[in-house]
Amino acid sequence: MLVEESNPAAREIIFKQYKNMKKRILFLGWAFSLYAGMADAQVKAPAKDWLIDHRPYVATVVEKDQTITLSNGLLSRSFRITPNVVCTDYRNLVNGDQLLRAVKPEARITVNGHDYMIGGAYGQPQQAYLLPAWLDKLTAGDKDFKYTGHQVTSIQPYLKWKAGGWNSNPHQPTGKALIFSYQTAAPALKGIEVKVHYEIFDGIPLLAKWLEITNGSGQPIKLHQVVNEILATPEEESAVVGSVTKMQVPHNIYIESNYAFNNAMKANLSDQTTHWKADSTYTSQVNYDYQTPCLLEVYPTVPVGISMAAGEHYESIRTYELLLDSYDRERNGLSKRRFYRTVAPWTTENPIFMHLVNSDPVKVKNIIDQCAATGYEGVILSFGSGLNMEDTSAANIAKFKALADYAHSKHVMLGGYSLFSSRRISEEDDVINPVTGKTGGAFFGNAPCLGSKWGLSYLEKIKYFFSSTGFDIFENDGPYPGDVCASMKHPGHTDLDDSQWKQMLLQKGLYHWMNERGVYVNAPDWYFLDGTNKIALGYREVNFSLPRAEQLILNRQNIFDGTWEKTPPMGWGFVPLSEYQGGGAAATLEPLKDHLGTYEQLMAQYYGAGIQACYRGPRLYDTDSTKALVKNMISWYKKYRDILNTDVIHLRRADGRDWDGIMHVSPTLPQKALAMLYNPTGEDITREIALPLYYSGLTNQVRIREKEGALKTYTLDREYCAHVKVKIPAGGYTWLVAE
């Protein structure tokens, strides 16, 4: 018990994550060795878990002699400014991990066909680790961009977000920014200034990094590529043979940039910028062919490829580096979810909406009235409804402005659907395949180029529609998916080289415009860091043609699987009130009055997870009994809305054989947890369920009630679990509330 007695923080790390004795024993051994290493490095573990209480961890920038250190008590990153800016230390202060084994340039740019290093120094004798005694012997490169000065400021919001509806975090991130300025003595780049921005956030082990380049050379330049991070990290594993693509990359740093697409609806699969590489200069590594993935570089896979006129200014992608302190999937997921809540607070907006399949004014007003009567907060005119936002005629604008005004008079938001990418426009406006020189071969086969005349006009028409009608929600299907375009006639880009970069800027510009005007954006691609609010939870559309009983279990699996890295407000589900892609009467809820049990269960599953589903059909209710059901479910959701929009702890995945469930937790709300439990079987079942309450902040006791019943007191075990016996009705559900 030496670790527990001498270091309470290490004790918390040891006991907070694992659910059985075998895992605990393994983790104790690791934690003891970690504690010894931390003592040697004189690193003090945080007194409080930042995922429970982040308030003590305030960002600072400390300058001492020739060293500048960014820190917030959870991470620290230090730089020497002689002989150039050199990153000398990058540590996770939660567990003592050192993320740096060697000095590398701080960034790299390719201009006019030549690579130029930004910062960094040379002469480190051993690449496996870095000793402070070596730093004074390092030298700067003659042609490298060299340090000319720095400034420290507070973090400024990336987007001037205007909240348009209910949200759980109205605050923009706070912290400190450190900006290094560089110039080079290379004659070809005289007058070009590079600024490298580092931002450290309050309350989370997170850094952001991005570059500015100003062409003060007096002549045009070709900016081929920008690498805005280069880190030589310790390797994750020791393997004599193995390739970069097959060996494990370091688990303790998560990278995400605001340059992601491909409709994966998952961050790591949408990523276009994170590159783990081999480091041939690291000649003491175990891998015989020097193929260990231990060099991180961040840059767009398709080069930037732009021409910069004299005086022109460029800003790179923004890269976020989240330090992880565990191998535990739930803890790492909670860390990533906190990342989104922090840097993209608009993702905490979560209005209650339905999808209407008609745009006839009478039917639109009717559904607005149904929303107002039941507590729904928004209507989206769905695909197939007849809405055309590209129609800027006076009659079309007047029609939908009148409907938006009517919705607002009822305190209901109104929005609509627009398709961009998976459609053919014309030979002149579609993406030109660089292989064939013709249209076709894009991500969706044929697709318009966002930089074409049609594409630029599309963007302006969408903005005009929203400005003129007052619509509140934009559902953009098929946003720009990363297509390159070889056209040299499209006004929005010059040629193939800059086609991806400039189309991305155009798509981001639309979402920035929406975000700063309070328009809520659903988009099936990963533009969260540039202003979108919600993406699909993850589902297969044809599954909604399956029988209702199968949909119930599949939906719960989708919810369970889709909330490891996304917060509940970030994902949408789907409920086919009317027939969708076939399936007939067995798959749909219409007539609603005949399927009230399934309707209630579907709402309980989604609202109980804090997830809005696309309730797609002609109406929310058809009889008074259906109306009462919908109204009661929305009333229940709003009663527990705060806790239902907090993070999910995964209890048991649905398998159709036994109970399944999830639990929301919050250390700051009066309700510390709310568990949703389901029974897919045909008989009532009674189970003793362990509720892991560590992340609720509770340590000794908890009071728990089933539904609106009486509170009972439970003592937490050493793994912070409360053991609750509960009866779940056949084919039904129940919920538990912890206070």
PyMOL commands that set and color helices and strands:
alter all, ss='L'
color gray80, all
select helices_A, chain A and resi 2-6+8-15+21-41+132-137+187-189+267-270+329-343+345-348+361-374+394-409+453-469+496-515+528-530+541-545+548-561+568-570+584-586+592-594+596-608+624-639+641-644+694-696
alter helices_A, ss='H'
color red, helices_A
select strands_A, chain A and resi 60-64+67-71+75-80+86-92+107-111+114-118+146-154+175-183+192-201+206-215+221-227+229-232+253-257+274-277+295-298+306-308+313-315+319-323+353-356+378-381+413-419+473-477+520-522+535-536+571-576+612-617+648-652+660-665+673-678+685-692+701-706+712-715+721-728+733-738
alter strands_A, ss='S'
color yellow, strands_A
deselect
rebuild
show_as cartoon
